[in-house]
Amino acid sequence: MTTALVLVDIQNDYFPDGNMALEGMDVAAENAARLLAAFRGRGAPVLHVRHLSVRPGATFFVPGTPGADLHASVRPAAGEPVVEKNFPNGFRGTDLLERLRAAGADALVIAGAMSHMCIDATTRAAFDLGFRCSVAADACATRALEYAGRTIPARDVHAAFMAALAVPYARIASSADILAGERAA
């Protein structure tokens, strides 16, 4: 079994002072960086996914802006592919599936942002494509949402989406637990 790390949208605009700052993004990126270091240390496949907003009126991840760049904490090393996407699902309109198959991956560890959007869409698609998925919950971040005149706090949005992915789409675990399991495999 080959497990690949897929880091989704850990981009500057999601950090404090970015155009779409997320709650807890700094901590999520620290945990994602630990996963990245461990996967690199083992020579395991690593793929970075970067969103580029090409729709008219986009306010973040605008191509050619610093906010669209991958964050320094998870900057790709030489040879690590960066898959550029324009939709929440990292597989839609990209070569992510082909790259994962070329790497021999049959399992994925997924981390990044936003929990309720691109992590959700990419994880569900990966499951549907036959991958065994783990989501590092503490290496993901999101924001508060509005619904029916209520503000749903980011921690509740995150928890709801992790709960929804837990059965049957992915194993939801901390980055430390994922790394402990990867060392044992």
URPEWO-V935380 format. One record per residue. N is the residue number from 0. RES is the residue in three letters. SS is DSSP state (A for helix, B for strand, O for the rest). PHI is phi in degrees with one decimal (999 if undefined). Layout:
BEGIN
n & res & ss & phi
N & RES & SS & PHI
N & RES & SS & PHI
END
This chain:
BEGIN
n & res & ss & phi
0 & MET & O & 999
1 & THR & O & -115.2
2 & THR & B & -105.7
3 & ALA & B & -107.1
4 & LEU & B & -95.2
5 & VAL & B & -118.2
6 & LEU & B & -99.2
7 & VAL & B & -107.5
8 & ASP & O & 56.4
9 & ILE & O & -86.8
10 & GLN & B & -119.0
11 & ASN & A & -54.8
12 & ASP & A & -63.4
13 & TYR & A & -85.1
14 & PHE & O & -95.7
15 & PRO & O & -49.2
16 & ASP & O & 76.1
17 & GLY & O & -84.4
18 & ASN & O & -77.7
19 & MET & O & -148.9
20 & ALA & O & -59.3
21 & LEU & O & -106.3
22 & GLU & B & -71.2
23 & GLY & O & 78.5
24 & MET & A & -65.3
25 & ASP & A & -60.9
26 & VAL & A & -66.1
27 & ALA & A & -58.8
28 & ALA & A & -66.6
29 & GLU & A & -60.2
30 & ASN & A & -68.9
31 & ALA & A & -63.1
32 & ALA & A & -64.5
33 & ARG & A & -64.9
34 & LEU & A & -59.7
35 & LEU & A & -59.1
36 & ALA & A & -61.2
37 & ALA & A & -65.8
38 & PHE & A & -65.3
39 & ARG & A & -62.1
40 & GLY & A & -60.6
41 & ARG & A & -91.3
42 & GLY & O & 72.6
43 & ALA & O & -80.6
44 & PRO & O & -63.6
45 & VAL & B & -130.4
46 & LEU & B & -129.6
47 & HIS & B & -102.9
48 & VAL & B & -115.8
49 & ARG & B & -127.6
50 & HIS & B & -88.9
51 & LEU & O & -120.9
52 & SER & B & -83.5
53 & VAL & O & -110.2
54 & ARG & O & -76.2
55 & PRO & O & -58.9
56 & GLY & O & 83.3
57 & ALA & O & -58.1
58 & THR & O & -112.5
59 & PHE & O & -146.0
60 & PHE & O & 58.5
61 & VAL & B & -72.9
62 & PRO & O & -52.3
63 & GLY & O & 84.1
64 & THR & O & -103.4
65 & PRO & A & -60.1
66 & GLY & A & -63.9
67 & ALA & A & -82.5
68 & ASP & O & -72.2
69 & LEU & B & -64.2
70 & HIS & O & -67.5
71 & ALA & A & -57.8
72 & SER & A & -65.0
73 & VAL & A & -131.1
74 & ARG & O & -54.4
75 & PRO & O & -63.2
76 & ALA & O & -83.4
77 & ALA & O & -54.5
78 & GLY & O & 89.6
79 & GLU & O & -83.7
80 & PRO & B & -70.4
81 & VAL & B & -116.7
82 & VAL & B & -96.9
83 & GLU & B & -98.2
84 & LYS & B & -129.0
85 & ASN & O & -125.0
86 & PHE & O & -132.5
87 & PRO & O & -58.5
88 & ASN & O & -74.0
89 & GLY & O & -63.2
90 & PHE & O & -90.1
91 & ARG & O & -70.9
92 & GLY & O & 71.3
93 & THR & O & -127.1
94 & ASP & O & -103.6
95 & LEU & A & -57.7
96 & LEU & A & -59.6
97 & GLU & A & -62.5
98 & ARG & A & -66.1
99 & LEU & A & -65.7
100 & ARG & A & -64.8
101 & ALA & A & -62.7
102 & ALA & O & -81.3
103 & GLY & O & 76.9
104 & ALA & O & -74.2
105 & ASP & O & -125.2
106 & ALA & B & -136.7
107 & LEU & B & -130.3
108 & VAL & B & -108.1
109 & ILE & B & -116.1
110 & ALA & B & -148.4
111 & GLY & B & 137.6
112 & ALA & B & -150.2
113 & MET & O & -85.6
114 & SER & A & -51.7
115 & HIS & A & -84.8
116 & MET & A & -125.1
117 & CYS & A & -74.6
118 & ILE & A & -66.3
119 & ASP & A & -58.9
120 & ALA & A & -63.1
121 & THR & A & -70.2
122 & THR & A & -65.3
123 & ARG & A & -62.1
124 & ALA & A & -65.5
125 & ALA & A & -60.4
126 & PHE & A & -59.1
127 & ASP & A & -61.9
128 & LEU & O & -86.6
129 & GLY & O & 99.7
130 & PHE & O & -81.3
131 & ARG & B & -86.2
132 & CYS & B & -113.6
133 & SER & B & -126.0
134 & VAL & B & -113.4
135 & ALA & B & -82.3
136 & ALA & B & -58.7
137 & ASP & B & -83.6
138 & ALA & B & -113.7
139 & CYS & B & -127.9
140 & ALA & B & -144.1
141 & THR & B & -152.2
142 & ARG & O & -138.6
143 & ALA & O & -66.3
144 & LEU & B & -125.2
145 & GLU & B & -107.9
146 & TYR & B & -154.5
147 & ALA & O & 51.7
148 & GLY & O & 77.1
149 & ARG & B & -115.5
150 & THR & B & -98.1
151 & ILE & B & -98.4
152 & PRO & O & -59.1
153 & ALA & A & -54.8
154 & ARG & A & -62.1
155 & ASP & A & -75.3
156 & VAL & A & -60.4
157 & HIS & A & -59.0
158 & ALA & A & -60.7
159 & ALA & A & -62.9
160 & PHE & A & -73.9
161 & MET & A & -65.3
162 & ALA & A & -62.5
163 & ALA & A & -67.2
164 & LEU & A & -77.8
165 & ALA & A & -60.8
166 & VAL & O & -136.2
167 & PRO & O & -105.9
168 & TYR & O & -72.0
169 & ALA & O & -157.6
170 & ARG & B & -81.9
171 & ILE & B & -104.5
172 & ALA & B & -153.1
173 & SER & O & -73.8
174 & SER & A & -61.6
175 & ALA & A & -63.2
176 & ASP & A & -66.4
177 & ILE & A & -62.9
178 & LEU & A & -64.6
179 & ALA & A & -62.7
180 & GLY & A & -68.1
181 & GLU & A & -67.3
182 & ARG & A & -66.3
183 & ALA & A & -76.4
184 & ALA & O & -73.9
END
